[in-house]
Amino acid sequence: MEHIVIIGNGISGVTAARHIRKQSDKKITIISAESEYFFSRTALMYVYMGHMKFEHTQPYENDFWKKNKIDLVTGLVVQLNAKLKTLILDDDTIITFDKLIIATGSKPNKFGWPGQDLKGVTGLYHKDDLENLEEYSKTAKRAVIVGGGLIGIELAEMLRSRNIEVTFLVREKSFWGGVLPFGESQMINRHIAEHHIDLRLETGLLKILSDENGNARAIVTDKNETIDCQIVGLTAGVTPNIDFLKDSGIELGRGVKVNRFLETNIKDIFAIGDCAEQHEAIGLRRSIEAVWYTGRMMGEALAQTICGKPTQYNPGHWFNSAKFLDIEYQTYGWVFAKPLENEAQAYWEYKDGKKSIRVSYDKNTNEFLGINTFGIRMRHEFFDKVLTDKKTVEYVIEHLKKANFDPEFFTSHFDEIKSTLTQQLIEFKSA
């Protein structure tokens, strides 16, 4: 019986296992060094904030794996021998495979800061991070978060829920300024301040200072300011977790290099999820995508291939969603912080400074390219269709009501939204 071994029990690896099982009776083993059972990483913040217990983050009952004949092994893979098709774990256990799926995800970036391994320094990526945060929070009065991404703002919200003071270091001139256009980024800057978070823009970390017991006691910024703190959250992005593969013969870049079928350069070895790097990026997407839904889609596509139906990974139109404290964010298609050469944008913001819509379009053809919405929920299906059909920006503005999830607010402001966006289109054409 063919043995499929999956390293990693995140969304990518578990999705691959489930879909292989649906279609075959192959032997399946999942190896994880983090936790025995799959859990939702995005729910870690809600466990900390008391909205749910950790067991509620596990989508499947513990007997699900046995019922579905998926073997779970707890251990850290330290070596891969591709020729012999063997894995060696940290306890010297040897596991052989016929096909191997590498789904080891990401690890938080550390840039060699002095003190980065002190007690009290943590990310928000793993179950251990949650446990460490619980421990550090018992006595902490202030935290410093380093890095202005989505995980950074989640961690800030978590810590404020325990009345821990938070200073937030962001190297850019505005929060998430490399991703968000100026208007939306400024909106989030204001929102962060309203939640009593001390946002320090254009400020980076120089070093972390230790007390006599090896605990973080303060940080020093690159402006030579010392800030006392007992927790330091490192949220300056992630890197594929692939160190154990360096001598394996598998082609590596920043991640594990794969083709559209998610195959590595070695037969019968595949990579999916945050650790997989496309040789050539798909469209305008990044070659490495550390996003929950793309990991799931990779797992589904690869399961088809392994079960004899070769299937390319095709993620379709870009979309994403997040929450900045209590402002929901959605994006469909492409809206760049700095418009591309062929791109123009139109922007509407509600007077409360907490709701906005930005549309992006091709200034030569008027083809709709993408939309950002803040504080207004939209329907995925509408934008997927208009992007596929290459509708004009005028069509999308005219039909925005069809995409809206919030009729009470949207209906009363639709005329204003339509008028504002349309006027900007007219002004751009006449400029």
C-alpha positions as CSV (number, residue, x, y, z in Angstrom):
1,M,0.0,0.0,0.0
2,E,1.4,3.4,-1.0
3,H,2.5,5.5,2.0
4,I,1.9,9.2,1.9
5,V,3.8,11.2,4.6
6,I,2.9,14.8,5.4
7,I,5.2,17.0,7.5
8,G,3.0,19.6,9.2
9,N,-0.5,19.6,10.5
10,G,-1.6,23.1,9.5
11,I,-4.4,23.9,7.0
12,S,-2.4,22.8,4.0
13,G,-1.2,19.4,5.2
14,V,-4.5,18.5,6.9
15,T,-6.5,19.5,3.8
16,A,-4.3,17.3,1.6
17,A,-4.7,14.4,4.0
18,R,-8.5,14.7,4.1
19,H,-8.9,14.9,0.3
20,I,-6.5,12.0,-0.3
21,R,-8.5,9.9,2.1
22,K,-11.8,10.9,0.3
23,Q,-10.4,9.5,-2.9
24,S,-8.2,6.5,-1.9
25,D,-7.2,4.0,0.8
26,K,-3.5,5.0,0.7
27,K,-1.7,4.9,4.0
28,I,-1.5,8.5,5.4
29,T,0.8,9.7,8.2
30,I,0.9,13.3,9.4
31,I,4.0,14.4,11.4
32,S,3.8,17.5,13.7
33,A,6.2,18.8,16.3
34,E,3.7,21.5,17.4
35,S,0.5,19.8,18.5
36,E,-1.1,16.4,18.1
37,Y,-4.3,17.7,16.6
38,F,-4.9,20.2,13.9
39,F,-6.2,23.6,15.2
40,S,-7.2,26.9,13.6
41,R,-4.2,29.4,14.0
42,T,-6.5,32.4,13.4
43,A,-8.4,31.5,16.5
44,L,-5.4,31.8,18.9
45,M,-6.3,35.4,19.7
46,Y,-9.8,34.5,20.7
47,V,-8.6,31.9,23.1
48,Y,-6.3,34.5,24.8
49,M,-9.2,37.0,24.9
50,G,-11.5,34.4,26.6
51,H,-14.0,34.0,23.7
52,M,-13.3,30.3,23.4
53,K,-11.2,27.5,24.8
54,F,-8.2,26.0,22.9
55,E,-10.2,22.7,22.3
56,H,-12.8,24.8,20.4
57,T,-10.1,25.7,17.8
58,Q,-9.9,22.0,16.7
59,P,-12.5,21.6,13.9
60,Y,-12.4,17.8,14.2
61,E,-13.1,15.5,17.1
62,N,-10.0,13.6,18.4
63,D,-11.4,10.3,17.0
64,F,-11.8,11.8,13.5
65,W,-8.2,10.8,12.6
66,K,-8.6,7.2,13.7
67,K,-12.0,6.8,11.9
68,N,-10.4,8.1,8.7
69,K,-7.3,6.0,9.1
70,I,-4.9,9.0,9.3
71,D,-2.0,8.2,11.6
72,L,-0.7,11.1,13.7
73,V,3.0,11.2,14.8
74,T,4.3,13.8,17.2
75,G,7.9,14.7,16.5
76,L,10.3,17.1,14.8
77,V,11.8,16.0,11.5
78,V,15.5,16.8,11.6
79,Q,16.7,15.1,8.4
80,L,15.3,14.0,5.0
81,N,17.1,11.4,2.8
82,A,15.4,11.8,-0.6
83,K,17.2,8.8,-2.2
84,L,16.3,6.4,0.5
85,K,12.9,8.0,1.0
86,T,13.3,8.3,4.8
87,L,12.8,10.9,7.5
88,I,14.7,11.0,10.8
89,L,12.9,12.5,13.8
90,D,14.5,14.2,16.8
91,D,14.1,11.0,18.8
92,D,15.9,9.0,16.1
93,T,12.7,7.4,14.8
94,I,13.0,6.6,11.1
95,I,9.9,6.9,8.9
96,T,9.9,5.7,5.3
97,F,7.6,7.1,2.6
98,D,6.5,6.6,-1.0
99,K,5.4,10.2,-1.5
100,L,6.2,13.1,0.8
101,I,4.3,16.4,1.2
102,I,6.2,19.2,2.9
103,A,3.8,21.5,4.6
104,T,5.9,22.9,7.4
105,G,4.5,26.5,7.3
106,S,6.4,29.6,8.5
107,K,8.4,30.8,11.4
108,P,8.5,34.4,12.7
109,N,11.3,36.6,11.3
110,K,14.2,37.4,13.7
111,F,16.8,39.8,12.4
112,G,19.6,39.1,14.8
113,W,18.4,41.7,17.4
114,P,20.4,41.5,20.6
115,G,18.1,39.9,23.2
116,Q,15.6,38.4,20.7
117,D,15.7,35.0,22.6
118,L,15.0,36.3,26.1
119,K,12.0,35.2,28.1
120,G,9.1,37.5,27.4
121,V,9.9,37.7,23.7
122,T,7.4,35.9,21.5
123,G,5.5,35.8,18.2
124,L,1.9,34.8,17.6
125,Y,2.2,31.8,15.3
126,H,2.3,28.7,17.3
127,K,0.5,27.0,20.2
128,D,3.6,27.6,22.3
129,D,3.4,31.3,21.7
130,L,-0.1,31.3,23.1
131,E,1.0,29.4,26.2
132,N,4.0,31.8,26.6
133,L,1.8,34.8,26.3
134,E,-0.5,33.5,29.0
135,E,2.4,33.2,31.3
136,Y,4.1,36.5,30.5
137,S,0.7,38.4,30.8
138,K,0.3,37.5,34.4
139,T,2.7,40.2,35.6
140,A,3.2,42.4,32.5
141,K,2.4,46.1,32.6
142,R,3.6,47.1,29.2
143,A,4.3,45.3,25.9
144,V,6.2,46.5,22.8
145,I,5.2,45.0,19.4
146,V,7.7,45.1,16.6
147,G,6.3,45.1,13.0
148,G,3.2,46.6,11.6
149,G,1.3,43.7,9.9
150,L,-1.9,41.9,10.5
151,I,-0.5,39.7,13.3
152,G,1.0,42.8,15.0
153,I,-2.4,44.4,15.3
154,E,-4.0,41.2,16.5
155,L,-1.4,40.9,19.2
156,A,-2.0,44.6,20.2
157,E,-5.8,43.9,20.5
158,M,-5.2,40.8,22.6
159,L,-2.8,42.6,25.1
160,R,-5.1,45.6,25.4
161,S,-8.0,43.2,26.3
162,R,-5.9,42.4,29.5
163,N,-5.3,46.1,30.1
164,I,-1.6,45.8,29.3
165,E,-0.2,49.0,27.8
166,V,1.0,48.6,24.3
167,T,3.6,50.4,22.2
168,F,3.6,49.5,18.5
169,L,6.8,50.0,16.5
170,V,6.2,50.4,12.7
171,R,9.1,51.1,10.4
172,E,6.9,52.6,7.6
173,K,5.6,56.2,7.5
174,S,2.0,54.8,8.0
175,F,0.6,51.5,9.3
176,W,0.8,48.7,6.6
177,G,1.9,51.5,4.2
178,G,3.4,49.0,1.8
179,V,0.1,47.3,1.3
180,L,-2.6,49.9,1.9
181,P,-3.1,53.1,0.0
182,F,-2.6,56.3,2.0
183,G,-6.3,57.0,2.8
184,E,-6.9,53.5,4.3
185,S,-3.6,53.4,6.1
186,Q,-4.3,56.8,7.7
187,M,-7.7,55.5,8.8
188,I,-6.1,52.6,10.6
189,N,-3.5,54.9,12.2
190,R,-6.3,56.9,13.7
191,H,-8.2,53.8,14.7
192,I,-5.1,52.4,16.5
193,A,-4.7,55.6,18.5
194,E,-8.4,55.6,19.4
195,H,-7.8,52.2,21.0
196,H,-5.1,53.7,23.3
197,I,-2.3,51.9,21.5
198,D,1.0,54.0,21.4
199,L,1.8,53.8,17.7
200,R,5.4,54.8,16.8
201,L,5.7,55.3,13.1
202,E,9.1,55.3,11.3
203,T,10.5,53.5,14.3
204,G,12.4,50.2,14.5
205,L,13.9,47.9,17.1
206,L,17.6,48.2,18.0
207,K,17.9,45.8,20.9
208,I,16.1,44.1,23.8
209,L,17.5,44.5,27.3
210,S,17.5,41.8,29.9
211,D,17.0,41.8,33.6
212,E,19.2,39.6,35.9
213,N,17.0,36.6,35.4
214,G,17.0,36.5,31.6
215,N,13.7,38.2,31.2
216,A,13.0,41.1,28.8
217,R,12.9,44.3,30.8
218,A,13.0,47.0,28.1
219,I,13.7,47.7,24.4
220,V,15.8,50.3,22.7
221,T,14.5,51.9,19.5
222,D,16.6,52.9,16.5
223,K,16.0,56.5,17.8
224,N,17.8,55.5,21.0
225,E,14.8,55.7,23.1
226,T,14.4,53.1,25.9
227,I,10.9,51.8,26.6
228,D,10.4,49.6,29.7
229,C,8.3,46.5,28.9
230,Q,7.9,42.9,30.0
231,I,6.6,41.5,26.7
232,V,8.1,41.9,23.3
233,G,6.0,40.7,20.4
234,L,8.0,40.0,17.2
235,T,5.5,40.3,14.3
236,A,7.8,41.5,11.5
237,G,6.7,39.0,9.0
238,V,7.4,35.3,8.5
239,T,9.9,33.1,6.7
240,P,9.3,29.5,5.3
241,N,10.2,26.9,7.9
242,I,12.7,24.9,5.8
243,D,16.0,24.8,7.7
244,F,15.9,21.0,8.0
245,L,16.0,20.6,4.2
246,K,19.3,22.5,3.5
247,D,21.3,19.3,2.8
248,S,18.4,17.3,1.2
249,G,19.0,18.0,-2.4
250,I,15.6,19.7,-2.7
251,E,15.8,23.0,-4.6
252,L,15.3,25.8,-2.2
253,G,14.9,29.6,-2.6
254,R,13.3,31.5,0.2
255,G,10.9,28.5,0.3
256,V,10.7,25.0,-1.3
257,K,10.7,25.6,-5.0
258,V,7.7,24.0,-6.8
259,N,6.0,24.0,-10.1
260,R,2.3,24.6,-10.8
261,F,1.6,20.9,-9.8
262,L,3.4,21.7,-6.4
263,E,6.2,19.2,-7.3
264,T,9.7,19.8,-6.2
265,N,12.8,18.9,-8.3
266,I,12.8,15.4,-6.7
267,K,10.2,12.9,-7.8
268,D,7.5,12.0,-5.3
269,I,8.3,15.0,-3.1
270,F,5.9,18.0,-3.0
271,A,5.5,21.2,-1.0
272,I,2.3,23.2,-0.2
273,G,1.3,26.1,2.0
274,D,3.4,28.9,3.5
275,C,6.7,27.0,2.8
276,A,6.1,26.5,-0.9
277,E,7.6,28.9,-3.4
278,Q,6.5,29.0,-7.0
279,H,9.3,29.1,-9.6
280,E,7.3,31.7,-11.4
281,A,4.6,33.7,-9.5
282,I,1.0,33.3,-10.6
283,G,-0.1,36.6,-12.2
284,L,0.5,39.4,-9.8
285,R,0.6,37.1,-6.7
286,R,3.7,36.7,-4.7
287,S,5.7,33.5,-5.3
288,I,5.2,32.6,-1.6
289,E,1.7,33.1,-0.2
290,A,1.3,32.8,3.6
291,V,-2.5,33.0,3.4
292,W,-5.0,30.5,4.9
293,Y,-7.2,30.0,1.9
294,T,-4.3,29.5,-0.6
295,G,-2.9,26.8,1.7
296,R,-6.2,25.0,1.7
297,M,-6.4,25.3,-2.1
298,M,-2.9,23.9,-2.5
299,G,-3.9,20.9,-0.3
300,E,-7.0,20.2,-2.4
301,A,-5.1,20.5,-5.8
302,L,-2.2,18.2,-4.6
303,A,-4.6,15.6,-3.3
304,Q,-6.1,15.3,-6.8
305,T,-2.6,14.8,-8.3
306,I,-1.5,12.2,-5.8
307,C,-4.7,10.3,-6.4
308,G,-4.0,10.0,-10.2
309,K,-5.7,13.2,-11.5
310,P,-2.9,15.7,-12.2
311,T,-4.2,19.1,-11.2
312,Q,-2.4,22.4,-11.3
313,Y,-2.7,24.8,-8.4
314,N,-4.9,27.7,-9.7
315,P,-5.9,30.1,-6.9
316,G,-8.0,32.3,-9.2
317,H,-8.5,36.0,-8.4
318,W,-6.7,37.5,-5.4
319,F,-8.8,38.2,-2.4
320,N,-8.2,38.5,1.3
321,S,-9.9,39.7,4.5
322,A,-8.8,40.8,7.9
323,K,-9.9,42.8,10.9
324,F,-8.1,45.9,12.2
325,L,-9.4,46.0,15.8
326,D,-13.1,46.4,15.0
327,I,-12.9,47.5,11.4
328,E,-13.3,44.7,8.9
329,Y,-11.2,44.8,5.7
330,Q,-11.8,43.0,2.4
331,T,-9.9,43.2,-0.8
332,Y,-10.7,41.6,-4.2
333,G,-8.5,41.8,-7.3
334,W,-5.6,44.3,-7.1
335,V,-5.5,47.6,-5.4
336,F,-1.9,48.7,-4.9
337,A,-0.6,51.1,-2.3
338,K,1.1,53.0,-5.2
339,P,-0.9,52.5,-8.4
340,L,0.8,50.7,-11.3
341,E,1.5,52.6,-14.5
342,N,-1.8,51.5,-16.1
343,E,-3.8,51.9,-12.9
344,A,-6.1,54.6,-11.6
345,Q,-8.1,54.7,-8.3
346,A,-11.2,56.3,-6.9
347,Y,-11.8,56.6,-3.2
348,W,-14.8,57.3,-0.9
349,E,-14.6,57.6,2.9
350,Y,-17.6,57.9,5.2
351,K,-17.6,60.9,7.6
352,D,-17.0,58.7,10.7
353,G,-13.6,57.8,9.3
354,K,-14.3,54.1,9.8
355,K,-15.8,53.1,6.4
356,S,-14.3,53.4,3.0
357,I,-14.4,52.0,-0.5
358,R,-11.5,52.3,-3.1
359,V,-11.9,51.0,-6.6
360,S,-8.9,50.4,-8.9
361,Y,-9.3,50.3,-12.7
362,D,-7.2,50.4,-15.9
363,K,-7.0,54.0,-16.9
364,N,-6.7,53.1,-20.6
365,T,-9.6,50.6,-20.9
366,N,-11.7,51.4,-17.8
367,E,-11.6,47.7,-16.9
368,F,-12.3,47.1,-13.2
369,L,-9.1,45.7,-11.5
370,G,-10.0,45.6,-7.8
371,I,-11.6,47.0,-4.7
372,N,-10.8,47.6,-1.0
373,T,-13.6,47.9,1.5
374,F,-13.3,48.9,5.2
375,G,-16.2,48.6,7.5
376,I,-18.5,47.4,4.8
377,R,-18.9,43.7,4.0
378,M,-19.1,42.7,0.4
379,R,-20.0,39.4,-1.4
380,H,-17.1,37.4,-2.8
381,E,-19.2,36.0,-5.7
382,F,-20.0,39.4,-7.2
383,F,-16.4,40.5,-7.5
384,D,-15.2,37.0,-8.6
385,K,-17.6,37.3,-11.5
386,V,-16.9,40.9,-12.5
387,L,-13.2,40.2,-12.5
388,T,-13.6,37.1,-14.6
389,D,-16.0,39.0,-17.0
390,K,-13.6,42.0,-17.1
391,K,-16.4,44.4,-16.4
392,T,-15.8,48.2,-16.5
393,V,-15.3,50.2,-13.4
394,E,-18.5,52.1,-14.2
395,Y,-20.5,48.8,-14.3
396,V,-19.1,47.8,-10.9
397,I,-19.9,51.2,-9.3
398,E,-23.4,51.1,-10.8
399,H,-24.0,47.5,-9.4
400,L,-22.3,47.8,-6.0
401,K,-25.6,47.3,-4.3
402,K,-25.6,43.7,-5.6
403,A,-22.3,43.0,-3.7
404,N,-23.3,44.5,-0.4
405,F,-24.0,42.6,2.8
406,D,-25.1,45.6,4.8
407,P,-28.3,46.9,3.2
408,E,-29.3,49.3,6.0
409,F,-26.1,51.3,5.8
410,F,-25.3,50.9,2.2
411,T,-28.8,51.7,0.8
412,S,-28.9,55.1,2.6
413,H,-25.4,56.0,1.4
414,F,-25.3,54.4,-2.1
415,D,-26.1,57.6,-3.9
416,E,-23.2,59.4,-2.1
417,I,-20.8,56.5,-2.8
418,K,-21.8,56.3,-6.5
419,S,-21.6,60.1,-6.9
420,T,-18.2,60.4,-5.2
421,L,-16.6,57.6,-7.1
422,T,-18.1,58.5,-10.5
423,Q,-17.0,62.2,-10.1
424,Q,-13.4,61.1,-9.5
425,L,-13.5,59.0,-12.6
426,I,-14.7,62.0,-14.6
427,E,-12.1,64.3,-13.1
428,F,-9.3,61.8,-13.9
429,K,-10.4,61.5,-17.6
430,S,-10.6,65.3,-17.9
431,A,-7.2,65.9,-16.2
